[in-house]
Amino acid sequence: MNWIDILANISSIIIIYTKSNSLAPIKSLRLIRILKNSKNFPGLNLVVVSLVKSGPMIIRLLLFAGSFILIMGLIPLKYLKGKMYKCVTIDENYTN
C-alpha cells in the first residue's frame, strides 16, 4: 500500500464514522486513487496529464473572469450611488 491508498482509506473511514455533510471536501480525497490508476490506462493518463498542464491557464482564466465580474459590479455601484434607494410602487394607496 502506498500513501495515496492510505490517505483515501483514512478519509473514507472518517466519513463513514462521522456521518456529517460538512466533510464533503474530504470525499474528494478518494478521487486521488484515479491518479494512481492513470499509469495503467493510457487514455486516463492523457486526461490527467492534460488537466495538469492546463492548470496554469485555467487559473489565469478564472482570475480574468473574476476581475471582469468585479469591475462590472463596481461600475454600477459608482454611477448609481444610491439613486435607487426609494421603492416606487404603482399602487397609489400605498403608504410607508
C-alpha positions as CSV (number, residue, x, y, z in Angstrom):
1,M,0.0,0.0,0.0
2,N,1.2,3.4,-0.8
3,W,0.4,6.9,0.6
4,I,-2.4,7.5,-1.8
5,D,-4.3,4.4,-0.7
6,I,-3.7,5.2,2.9
7,L,-5.0,8.7,2.5
8,A,-8.0,7.6,0.6
9,N,-8.8,4.8,3.2
10,I,-8.5,7.2,6.1
11,S,-10.8,9.7,4.5
12,S,-13.3,7.0,3.8
13,I,-13.2,5.8,7.4
14,I,-13.7,9.3,8.7
15,I,-16.7,9.9,6.5
16,I,-18.3,6.5,7.5
17,Y,-18.0,7.1,11.2
18,T,-18.9,10.8,11.4
19,K,-22.0,10.8,9.1
20,S,-21.6,14.6,8.6
21,N,-22.3,16.6,5.5
22,S,-19.7,19.1,6.4
23,L,-17.0,16.7,5.3
24,A,-17.6,16.9,1.6
25,P,-14.1,18.2,0.8
26,I,-12.7,15.0,2.4
27,K,-14.7,12.9,0.0
28,S,-12.8,14.4,-2.9
29,L,-9.6,12.8,-1.4
30,R,-11.0,9.5,-2.5
31,L,-10.6,10.6,-6.1
32,I,-6.9,10.6,-5.7
33,R,-7.0,6.8,-6.4
34,I,-7.8,7.7,-10.0
35,L,-4.4,9.4,-10.3
36,K,-2.8,6.2,-9.2
37,N,-4.6,4.1,-11.8
38,S,-3.9,6.6,-14.6
39,K,-0.5,4.9,-15.2
40,N,-2.2,1.7,-16.2
41,F,-4.7,3.2,-18.6
42,P,-3.2,5.4,-21.4
43,G,-6.4,7.3,-22.1
44,L,-6.9,8.2,-18.5
45,N,-3.2,9.2,-18.3
46,L,-3.7,11.5,-21.2
47,V,-6.6,13.2,-19.5
48,V,-4.7,13.6,-16.2
49,V,-1.6,15.0,-17.9
50,S,-3.7,17.4,-20.0
51,L,-5.5,18.7,-16.9
52,V,-2.2,19.2,-15.0
53,K,-0.7,21.0,-18.0
54,S,-3.8,23.3,-18.4
55,G,-3.9,24.2,-14.7
56,P,-2.0,27.5,-15.0
57,M,-4.1,28.6,-18.0
58,I,-7.3,27.7,-16.1
59,I,-6.1,29.7,-13.1
60,R,-5.4,32.7,-15.4
61,L,-8.8,32.4,-16.9
62,L,-10.5,32.3,-13.5
63,L,-8.6,35.4,-12.4
64,F,-9.5,37.2,-15.6
65,A,-13.2,36.3,-15.3
66,G,-13.2,37.2,-11.6
67,S,-11.7,40.6,-12.2
68,F,-14.1,41.2,-15.1
69,I,-17.1,40.4,-12.8
70,L,-15.7,42.6,-10.1
71,I,-15.3,45.5,-12.5
72,M,-18.7,45.0,-13.9
73,G,-20.1,45.1,-10.4
74,L,-18.2,48.2,-9.3
75,I,-19.2,50.3,-12.4
76,P,-22.9,50.4,-11.5
77,L,-22.0,50.9,-7.8
78,K,-20.0,54.0,-8.7
79,Y,-22.5,55.5,-11.2
80,L,-25.8,54.7,-9.4
81,K,-24.6,55.7,-5.9
82,G,-27.9,55.4,-4.1
83,K,-30.2,56.6,-6.8
84,M,-32.3,53.5,-6.5
85,Y,-32.9,53.7,-2.7
86,K,-36.6,54.5,-3.0
87,C,-39.3,52.0,-3.5
88,V,-41.5,53.1,-6.3
89,T,-44.9,51.4,-6.5
90,I,-47.8,51.6,-9.0
91,D,-50.4,51.4,-6.2
92,E,-51.5,54.9,-5.3
93,N,-53.0,53.9,-2.0
94,Y,-49.7,52.5,-0.6
95,T,-48.2,54.5,2.3
96,N,-45.0,53.9,4.2
